[in-house]
Each structure stands twice: as structure tokens, then as C-alpha cells.
Amino acid sequence: MLDRSSTHVSCLPHTRFAHDELYIADEVFLTGTAAEVTPVVEVDRRRVAHLHPHAGQRGPVTRALQEKFFACVAGRDPAHTGWLSFITGG
């Protein structure tokens, strides 16, 4: 879970949470090897962030995380090129 204030985003410890917390969340996204950073726009046929302008769409935090992630894995973020192993064709 992330805690988002008006000035920063911080990671919260892993914890269990109920479905209703997803229903009232500002944003929901999944991360993983295959999922990368994937927005969740609906849970149990209910729109995530239904009271926000981005209801049913990728939210601003998810968008920022996706942009940063894809910049890193594509080698466009010089601060993280050390994380990559470049493979040349042969």
C-alpha cells in the first residue's frame, strides 16, 4: 500500500486489507514480473476512485510509476542504467 499526501508518496508495510478498502482507494495497481505496473480500474464491477476525476482510468501515481519503470527498463534513465544487462545481437 502507498500513502499519498499532497507532497510525497511513501510505501507502507505489507498488510492484509479488505475489499472495501479497494473500493474506496484513490488508485489501485498491481506490480510483478509479468504485470510490471498495471492499473486496476475496477474491483468487483465497481470503479476504483469513483469520486475522483480519473475514476475508471489509470491515476496519476500509477502513470508516474509506469513512466519511471519503463524509462528504467528501456535504458532512458541514466541513474539506473547499472541495473541493466545489455545484450547485443550475434
N, C-alpha and C positions, 0 to 999 in steps of 0.2 A: 504494500500500500504506500502511496505517496501522500504527503501532507503538503498542500499548496497554500501558501499565504500570498499576499499581494506582491511580495518581494522575492520569494525563493520557493524552490521545491526541494523537499527532503524525503529520503527513504525511511519508512517506518519498519520496525521489526516484522518478520513474517508472523502472521497470526491468522487464526480462523475467523471468518466473518459470515454473517447470514446473508441470504439472498436479498433481503430488504435493503441491506447496505449497498448492494449493487444497484438496486432500483433508484436510490437517491444520490448516487455518486455523480460528481461533476464530469468525470470521464472514467472509462474502463478500457484497458488494453491488456493484451497478452504478450509475453515475451518468451522466446525459446529458440532453439537451434533452427527449427523449421518455420516457426511463426515469426521470427525476427522481432519486429514490433508491429503488432496488428491491432487496430482499433476494434472495440466491441461496441456496436451501436444499438444493440437490442439484447435484452435478457428476458427470457420467458415471455416473449412477444411484447415486451414493454420497452419503450425507447429510453436509452440512457440519457441522462441530463435533460429530461423532458421540460424543465423550466428554463433552460438556457437557450441562447440563440443558435448554438451548434447542436441542438437536440437531433439525434438520429444521424449524426455525422462525426467524423474524426474531430476531436477537440484540439485546442491549441497546445497543450502539453504533449499529447500524442504526436502531433505534427512536428513539434520541435525535436522530440526524441527520435522519430523516424528520420528526419533530415540529418541529424547528427550521426545516427547509426550508419545510414547509407553513405555519408561522406567518409566516415572512418573505413568502412569495408571496401570502398571504391578507391581508397588512397588519396582522397581530396582533402583530408585533414592532416596537415603536416605534423601536428602534435602527436598523432597516433600512428604514423607510418611504421614505427618499430613493432607494432602489433601484427604486421602483415608479413607473409612469406610470398614473394612474387615468384611466379612460375613462368618461365619463358618457353615458347613453343620449340619443338625439336624434331 
